Amino acid sequence: MSDALLQARQGGVLTLTLNRPTAGNAIDIDLAHALMLAAIACDEDASIRCVVLTGAGKLFCAGGDIAAFAAAGEKTPSLIKELTAYLHAAIARFARMEKPLITAVNGAAAGAGFSLAILGDIAIGSAAASFTLAYGSIGLSPDGGATWLLPRLIGLRRTQELALTGQRLTAAQAASLGLITRAVEAAELAGEAAKLAAQLAAGPTRAFGRTRNLLHASFSTSLETQMENEARAIAACAGGAEAREGLAAFLAKRPANFLA
C-alpha cells in the first residue's frame, strides 16, 4: 500500500484519500499506480459496497505532477504514457465496478484531478472547491476521460469552452452546470459524503452496478438496444437475492435489508 493513497474502511464503505498534500495531491507514477491497484481491489472485493474518493489538505488534486514532467525532459512523453496507463486503468475500473462511487471534492480540482472529481456517480463539492481543466495553459490536451465525461455531463458546447479557455469554476457554478451533483459548506463535506455512502452501501449493490452500466451505455446505443439491455439487466436483477428481499419487504411493508 502506498502512502500516496490512504485507505480507510468503515463497514461496506471504503474511503480513498489522495495523500500528497504538499504537492497538491498531484498525480505521479506512485499515486497513479496506487489508484489502479485500489480500483482493481474495489472492483473485486464484494464486501466493498460503496467507494468515496477525496483529497488530503487544501486541494483535491492539482492534476499531473508538472515538476516530474519538466524533470523528465525528452523522456516526458514516455513518462506520461506510463502514468496514463495506470491512471486510465484506475478510472475505467472505478467507472465499471458494480458499486457506487462518491467523489468528495474538498478543494481545487485541475487537469486529471478534474476528471477524478467528476467521475463520481454523485459528486459533492466543498464551497472551497474549484474546477478547471487547465491543460491549455501548459500546452497539453486533456486526459483522464475528461473529453468523454464532460460532454455527457454538460454538453459539447460548454465542454469546448472549458477545454479551450481553461475557465475556473466555483463549486456553485459547477453544480449549476450539472458538472457536480451539489455544493456544500466545507465543514459539511465529510459528513455529507459519509452519510450518503452509508445509505448507498446499505442498498442493492448489484442493481446499482447494472444501473451504472446502463447509464454509461446510453449515449452510444439506439433506443431499441438500450431497452433490450434494460430488459436483460432487470431480469438478471429479478433472479437475485436483492430483488427477492426488496419485493418481500415491499409486500410486508417493511424496510428492505440488503445486507442480510
N, C-alpha and C positions, 0 to 999 in steps of 0.2 A: 504494500500500500504506500502510495506516495504522499509526502507531507503537503504537496501542492493541491491535493484534493482531500478534504476531510469528509468522513462518512459517519453519520450518527443514525442509529436505528431506534425507533420507538414503535413497538407493535409492528403493524404491517407497513409503516411509513419509513422510508429511507430518505434522509436529507443529505444532499451532496453540497459541499461548500467549497467554491473556488478559493484557494488559500495562498495567494501570492500578494498580500495586501500592499507590501512596499513597492511592488511593481504594477499596482493597479489591477491585479489578477490577470495580467497579460498572459496569453497562451503561448508557452514554449513547448518544446518537444516533450518534456516530462509531464506537463499538465495535459497536453493533448492525448498522450499515451494513457495516462491515468483515467481520463474521461472515457476513452474507448473501453478499457478494462471494466470500469464501473458500469457502463452501459450494457456490456455483454452480461455482467453479473445480474443486473436488474432484469434483463430480458429472460434469463434462465431461471432465476430464483422465484418460484411460485409463491413463496411466503412474503415476498415484497409486493404489496398491493397498491402502492402509490409512491411516487418519487417527487421530491422537492429539490429544486436547484436554485442556489443563491450564492452570494459572494461575501467574503470577509472584508472588513474595513469599509472605506468610504465609497469605493467603486464596486459595481457589479463585475464588469470585465472591460478592460480597455482595448480588447481585440488581440491581434497577434503581437508577439514580442518584437517591437520595432528595433530595439537595441540589438537583439540577436540577429535580425535580418541584416542590419547595417554591418555588424561584425563579420558576417559570413562572406561579404564581398562578392566575388564572382560565383561563389557556391550558394548564393541566396536562392536561386531557382530550385536547386536540389533540396535545400532546407525546407522551403515552402512545400514542395511535393511530399516530403516525408511528414511534415506537420499536418497538412490537409488530409493525408491518408488516414492518420489516426483520428483527427477531428471529425472528418466526414463519416467515418465508420461509426463514431460515437453518436453523431446526430441522427444517422439513419436508424440505428438501433433504439435510440430514445423515441424516435418517431413511430417505429413499427412495433414496439413492445406492447403486450396486451395488458397494459395498466396505465392509468393516467399520469401525466407529468404536469407539475405546477412549477412555474418559474416565479420566484420572489425577487424582484429586481430592486436591490437596495440602494443603487447609485447609478452612476453613468454606465451606459452600455454602448460601446462603439465597435465598429468593424465586426469581427467574428463574435464579439460579445453581444452585439445587436442581434445576430442570428440566434444565439443561445437564448437570449431574453424572450424572443417572440416564439420560440419553439414550443412553449408550454401549451397544453390544452386549455389551461387557464393561466394567464399571465397577469400577475399583480405587481404594480409599480409603486414604489415609495414616492412620496412627494419630492424626495431628494433625487429621484432618478431622472436621467435624460437619455435620449436615444439619437444616435447619429451613425450613418454608415461610414462616413469619413475616409473612405478608400481613395477618392479622387485627390484629396489633399496631399497624399504621399505617392501618387502616381500608380495606384493599384486598382484592380477591379474587384468586385465583391466575391466572397466565398461563404462557406458555412450554410449553404442553402438559401441565402437571402433572396436571390433572384427567383427562386421557386416559391418561397413562403410569402414574400411581400405582395406580389400581385394577387395572390389568393386572399390575403387579408384586407388589403386596402385598394386594390385595383391597379391596373397598369399605369395610368396617368400619374397618380400620386407617387407610385414607386419610381417612375422616371425622374420626377422632381427630386425626391430624396436621394436617389443614387447619384445623380449628376451634380447636385448643388451641395451635398453634404450638410443639408439643413439639420439643425439640432432641435429636437422636440422635447418639451417638458412631459412629465408623466400625464398631466391633464390633457395636453394636446394629443399624446399618443392614445389615450383612452377615447378621446373624442373621435379620432380617425378609425378606431377599431384595431389599432396596432397591438394594444394590450387590452385585457378584459376590463380592468378598472384601476384607478389610482387610490391609494390610501395614505393617511398620515404616516410618517416614518416610524413613529412609535408603535403603530398598529400592524406593521407589515408582518413581522414574525408570527404574531398571534393569529392574524387572519390566515396566513398560509398554513399554519399548524391546524387550525380549526377545519379548514377546507380539506386538507389532506386526510385528517381523521375521518371526515364524512365520506370521502371517496374511497378510502381504504376499507370502510365498512360496507361498501356497495358491491354490486355484482361485477367483479373484475373482468371475467371473461366476456361478458356482454359489453362492458366498456371497451375492451380491446377490439371487438368486432365493430363497434360503433366508430372507433378511431380509424380503422382500416377503410370503412365505407366512406367516411368524410374525406379522407386523403385521396380516394379514387374518384370522387365525384366530379372533379374538374376535367378528367381525361376519359370519361366513359359516356356513352349515349344513355338516354333515359331508360331504354329497354334493358341495356346491360346492367345499369345501376339497380334497376328493380329486380333483375334476376339475382344479382349479388345480395340485395337485401333479403330476398326470399330464402336464399341458401343460408344466410347468416342467422336470420330469425329462427329458421327451422333447426339449425345446429344448436342455437341457444335453448330452444324449447325442449331439446332432449337431454339437457344437462341439469345438474343439481341446483344451480342458481334459479332456473325457471321453476323447477318443482317447488322450491322453497318460496319463491315470490308469489306463485299462484296460490299455494296453500295459505300463505299469510294474508293475501288479499281476501280470500273467501272466508277466512277465520276472523277477519277484521282486526288483525294484529300487525305490528311492525315485522318486516321480514328480517331474518337473521342469516345473512350471507356468510358469516364467519364460522358457522357450525360445521 
